[in-house]
Amino acid sequence: MPFNLFHILLQTKPIIMKQKKNRRYVYGAAACLVAIIALAGLYFFTPFNNQDDTYYIYIDRDDTMDSIYHKLEPIASSHALHAMKTLMRHGSYKNHVRTGRYAIRPGETTFTIFRRIKNGLQEPVNLTIPSVRTLDRLAAEVSKRLMMDSTELYKALTDNKICAKYGYDTATIAAMFIPNTYDIYWNTTVDNFLDRMKKESGKFWNAERRQKAKAMNLTPIEVTTLASIIDEETANNAEKPMVAGMYYNRLMLRDKEYPQGMPLQADPTIKFAWKDFGLRRIYHKLLTIDSPYNTYKYPGLPPGPIRIPSIAGIDAVLNHEKHNYLYMCAKEDFSGTHNFARTYQEHLRNAARYAKALNERGIK
């Protein structure tokens, strides 16, 4: 074999051996990388929620990483919780704690949930506006479902400057709340909440409803105020248009005896004036209270709603029955419905039957 060829062969053998050795390093590194990825997959990408149902975590202003871990403990396995701690520690979560209500669904990975709460991708709350009598009760009930403080909301509702921003005052602001169910973020602010309620009120008072109110010579606030009385008088939705028609007749009546309209003489307004909603009988001494809500003393509507009325109550006013009744009295069978009368004499007979039934039952 010629010298130069032999020399080349001697040089080639070490090179081939070196390449084989390098390939082993590459394969080994690749295997390690695959193993690391697999372990990371097991660590960060296994299901976090070990329950069968969706779990909701509420992160408040005062929450820290430790308190959030504690809230997650009931649904997470130990390794999933440890993985979450690792992500939070090394994912700059300490500087990105976002308040809100977050869903943790079965089968979702630790990494998915971490990204959700870090990025503030929260789930809204189904908030039903309650048909309550007073603003403090409204604030209390809303705060049970949202992060906002009830005192902060109540202060806003009793601040004339804030109410004026929405076209109301403290006596009429209850008219802005329509008792529907709304999707609202749990951490919404008081300002954003009121903005949303104003927007929803605008949707409710569409052109058709506004036109009906205008045809009655009433504003939406006045319709709502009358509806609040109707709701207090009867829980029977079928009877509400009849009751609304009776009160509307009184409101619109103008004659020599009632130049400013016939007083509504609505017992629920007396309860509101006294702030005693447990009264079962309205005696004459209770009618002496000097309050703009005393509809025995002052004709016309009270200054504002005596409760947040139902949609059925509002629509009962807008679609009231047309009749000649001016009086009504609860039926003596305590069915929750009423006897109606056109004349005062007829009304006295109905009232006597009801008073007799009350006395027989010992109701005072």
Secondary structure, 3 states (H helix, E strand, C coil): CCHHHHHHHHHHHHHHHHHHHHHHHHHHHHHHHHHHHHHHHHHHCCECECCCCCEEEEECCCCCHHHHHHHHCCCECHHHHHHHHHHHHHCCHHHCCCCEEEEECCCCEHHHHHHHHHHCCCCEEEEECCCCCCHHHHHHHHHHHCCCCHHHHHHHHCCHHHHHHCCCCCCCHHHHCCCCEEEEECCCCHHHHHHHHHHHHHHHCCHHHHHHHHHCCCCHHHHHHHHHHHHHHCCCCCCHHHHHHHHHHHHHCCCCCCCCCCCCCCHHHHHHHHCCCCCCCCCHHHHHCCCCCCCCCCCCCCCCCCCCCCHHHHHHHHCCCCCCCCEEEECCCCCCCEEEECCHHHHHHHHHHHHHHHHHCCCC
